[in-house]
Amino acid sequence: MKNYNVKDMVSGNKKVKFVKYQQGKLWYITECGFDFPVDISDTGDAAFLQEDKAMFFMRWINKHIKDINKARQEQDIAI
Protein backbone atom coordinates (compact mmCIF):
# COMPACT_ATOMS: atom_id res chain seq x y z
CA MET A 1 0.00 0.00 0.00
CA LYS A 2 1.50 3.29 -1.11
CA ASN A 3 1.45 6.39 1.08
CA TYR A 4 1.14 9.66 -0.77
CA ASN A 5 2.94 12.85 0.24
CA VAL A 6 1.61 16.01 -1.34
CA LYS A 7 4.77 17.96 -0.50
CA ASP A 8 6.84 15.53 -2.57
CA MET A 9 4.42 15.98 -5.47
CA VAL A 10 4.55 19.78 -5.56
CA SER A 11 7.96 20.85 -4.22
CA GLY A 12 10.79 21.95 -6.46
CA ASN A 13 8.53 23.66 -8.99
CA LYS A 14 7.05 20.35 -10.17
CA LYS A 15 4.32 20.33 -12.79
CA VAL A 16 1.00 18.65 -13.44
CA LYS A 17 -0.34 17.79 -16.88
CA PHE A 18 -3.92 17.62 -18.09
CA VAL A 19 -4.95 14.09 -19.05
CA LYS A 20 -8.67 14.08 -19.85
CA TYR A 21 -12.12 15.47 -19.13
CA GLN A 22 -14.67 12.92 -17.95
CA GLN A 23 -18.01 13.19 -16.15
CA GLY A 24 -17.58 16.78 -15.00
CA LYS A 25 -13.98 16.37 -13.89
CA LEU A 26 -10.66 17.55 -15.27
CA TRP A 27 -8.09 14.82 -14.66
CA TYR A 28 -4.46 15.80 -14.10
CA ILE A 29 -1.33 13.78 -13.38
CA THR A 30 1.70 14.79 -11.33
CA GLU A 31 5.29 14.19 -12.40
CA CYS A 32 5.40 11.18 -10.03
CA GLY A 33 2.36 9.60 -11.72
CA PHE A 34 -0.38 10.45 -9.21
CA ASP A 35 -3.59 11.22 -11.08
CA PHE A 36 -6.35 13.27 -9.49
CA PRO A 37 -9.64 14.90 -10.47
CA VAL A 38 -10.61 18.57 -10.39
CA ASP A 39 -14.39 18.87 -10.23
CA ILE A 40 -15.41 21.65 -12.61
CA SER A 41 -18.14 22.74 -10.20
CA ASP A 42 -15.30 23.65 -7.81
CA THR A 43 -13.33 25.81 -10.24
CA GLY A 44 -15.23 29.10 -10.44
CA ASP A 45 -13.92 31.14 -13.35
CA ALA A 46 -10.36 29.82 -13.15
CA ALA A 47 -8.36 28.99 -16.27
CA PHE A 48 -6.92 25.49 -16.43
CA LEU A 49 -3.89 24.92 -18.61
CA GLN A 50 -2.57 21.79 -20.27
CA GLU A 51 0.50 22.01 -18.00
CA ASP A 52 0.81 24.04 -14.81
CA LYS A 53 2.60 24.29 -11.48
CA ALA A 54 1.63 21.43 -9.18
CA MET A 55 1.58 23.86 -6.25
CA PHE A 56 -1.58 25.45 -7.68
CA PHE A 57 -3.32 22.04 -7.44
CA MET A 58 -2.51 21.17 -3.83
CA ARG A 59 -6.16 21.60 -2.85
CA TRP A 60 -7.35 18.88 -5.22
CA ILE A 61 -4.34 16.61 -4.69
CA ASN A 62 -4.95 16.68 -0.92
CA LYS A 63 -8.66 16.02 -1.41
CA HIS A 64 -7.98 13.00 -3.61
CA ILE A 65 -5.43 11.59 -1.15
CA LYS A 66 -8.03 11.91 1.63
CA ASP A 67 -10.63 10.18 -0.54
CA ILE A 68 -8.21 7.32 -1.27
CA ASN A 69 -7.33 6.91 2.41
CA LYS A 70 -11.02 6.93 3.40
CA ALA A 71 -11.79 4.22 0.83
CA ARG A 72 -8.90 2.13 2.14
CA GLN A 73 -10.19 2.42 5.71
CA GLU A 74 -13.71 1.46 4.64
CA GLN A 75 -12.34 -1.52 2.76
CA ASP A 76 -10.32 -2.65 5.81
CA ILE A 77 -13.42 -2.41 8.01
CA ALA A 78 -15.47 -4.46 5.54
CA ILE A 79 -12.92 -7.29 5.44
C-alpha atoms as a printed R data frame, in Angstrom:
   type eleno elety resid chain resno       x      y       z
1  ATOM     1    CA   MET     A     1   0.000  0.000   0.000
2  ATOM     2    CA   LYS     A     2   1.505  3.287  -1.105
3  ATOM     3    CA   ASN     A     3   1.454  6.386   1.080
4  ATOM     4    CA   TYR     A     4   1.143  9.656  -0.769
5  ATOM     5    CA   ASN     A     5   2.937 12.845   0.242
6  ATOM     6    CA   VAL     A     6   1.610 16.010  -1.343
7  ATOM     7    CA   LYS     A     7   4.774 17.955  -0.498
8  ATOM     8    CA   ASP     A     8   6.841 15.533  -2.569
9  ATOM     9    CA   MET     A     9   4.423 15.978  -5.470
10 ATOM    10    CA   VAL     A    10   4.551 19.777  -5.561
11 ATOM    11    CA   SER     A    11   7.958 20.846  -4.224
12 ATOM    12    CA   GLY     A    12  10.790 21.954  -6.457
13 ATOM    13    CA   ASN     A    13   8.528 23.660  -8.991
14 ATOM    14    CA   LYS     A    14   7.053 20.351 -10.173
15 ATOM    15    CA   LYS     A    15   4.322 20.331 -12.790
16 ATOM    16    CA   VAL     A    16   0.999 18.649 -13.437
17 ATOM    17    CA   LYS     A    17  -0.340 17.790 -16.883
18 ATOM    18    CA   PHE     A    18  -3.921 17.622 -18.087
19 ATOM    19    CA   VAL     A    19  -4.946 14.093 -19.054
20 ATOM    20    CA   LYS     A    20  -8.666 14.083 -19.854
21 ATOM    21    CA   TYR     A    21 -12.116 15.466 -19.132
22 ATOM    22    CA   GLN     A    22 -14.667 12.922 -17.953
23 ATOM    23    CA   GLN     A    23 -18.014 13.190 -16.153
24 ATOM    24    CA   GLY     A    24 -17.584 16.784 -14.998
25 ATOM    25    CA   LYS     A    25 -13.983 16.365 -13.891
26 ATOM    26    CA   LEU     A    26 -10.663 17.550 -15.271
27 ATOM    27    CA   TRP     A    27  -8.089 14.825 -14.662
28 ATOM    28    CA   TYR     A    28  -4.457 15.805 -14.101
29 ATOM    29    CA   ILE     A    29  -1.328 13.780 -13.382
30 ATOM    30    CA   THR     A    30   1.703 14.786 -11.334
31 ATOM    31    CA   GLU     A    31   5.294 14.193 -12.395
32 ATOM    32    CA   CYS     A    32   5.398 11.181 -10.034
33 ATOM    33    CA   GLY     A    33   2.362  9.596 -11.717
34 ATOM    34    CA   PHE     A    34  -0.378 10.447  -9.213
35 ATOM    35    CA   ASP     A    35  -3.591 11.220 -11.076
36 ATOM    36    CA   PHE     A    36  -6.351 13.265  -9.492
37 ATOM    37    CA   PRO     A    37  -9.641 14.904 -10.469
38 ATOM    38    CA   VAL     A    38 -10.606 18.568 -10.392
39 ATOM    39    CA   ASP     A    39 -14.394 18.868 -10.229
40 ATOM    40    CA   ILE     A    40 -15.411 21.649 -12.608
41 ATOM    41    CA   SER     A    41 -18.145 22.744 -10.195
42 ATOM    42    CA   ASP     A    42 -15.297 23.653  -7.814
43 ATOM    43    CA   THR     A    43 -13.326 25.814 -10.243
44 ATOM    44    CA   GLY     A    44 -15.227 29.100 -10.439
45 ATOM    45    CA   ASP     A    45 -13.922 31.141 -13.348
46 ATOM    46    CA   ALA     A    46 -10.357 29.817 -13.147
47 ATOM    47    CA   ALA     A    47  -8.363 28.992 -16.267
48 ATOM    48    CA   PHE     A    48  -6.922 25.486 -16.434
49 ATOM    49    CA   LEU     A    49  -3.885 24.923 -18.608
50 ATOM    50    CA   GLN     A    50  -2.573 21.786 -20.268
51 ATOM    51    CA   GLU     A    51   0.500 22.011 -18.004
52 ATOM    52    CA   ASP     A    52   0.806 24.044 -14.813
53 ATOM    53    CA   LYS     A    53   2.601 24.290 -11.479
54 ATOM    54    CA   ALA     A    54   1.628 21.434  -9.180
55 ATOM    55    CA   MET     A    55   1.581 23.864  -6.247
56 ATOM    56    CA   PHE     A    56  -1.576 25.446  -7.678
57 ATOM    57    CA   PHE     A    57  -3.325 22.042  -7.440
58 ATOM    58    CA   MET     A    58  -2.508 21.168  -3.828
59 ATOM    59    CA   ARG     A    59  -6.164 21.596  -2.850
60 ATOM    60    CA   TRP     A    60  -7.347 18.875  -5.221
61 ATOM    61    CA   ILE     A    61  -4.340 16.609  -4.686
62 ATOM    62    CA   ASN     A    62  -4.952 16.683  -0.918
63 ATOM    63    CA   LYS     A    63  -8.657 16.016  -1.413
64 ATOM    64    CA   HIS     A    64  -7.982 12.997  -3.609
65 ATOM    65    CA   ILE     A    65  -5.425 11.593  -1.148
66 ATOM    66    CA   LYS     A    66  -8.026 11.909   1.634
67 ATOM    67    CA   ASP     A    67 -10.630 10.178  -0.540
68 ATOM    68    CA   ILE     A    68  -8.213  7.316  -1.274
69 ATOM    69    CA   ASN     A    69  -7.326  6.913   2.413
70 ATOM    70    CA   LYS     A    70 -11.017  6.935   3.396
71 ATOM    71    CA   ALA     A    71 -11.790  4.223   0.830
72 ATOM    72    CA   ARG     A    72  -8.895  2.130   2.144
73 ATOM    73    CA   GLN     A    73 -10.192  2.421   5.713
74 ATOM    74    CA   GLU     A    74 -13.709  1.463   4.642
75 ATOM    75    CA   GLN     A    75 -12.341 -1.516   2.763
76 ATOM    76    CA   ASP     A    76 -10.324 -2.654   5.811
77 ATOM    77    CA   ILE     A    77 -13.417 -2.413   8.011
78 ATOM    78    CA   ALA     A    78 -15.472 -4.455   5.535
79 ATOM    79    CA   ILE     A    79 -12.920 -7.286   5.442
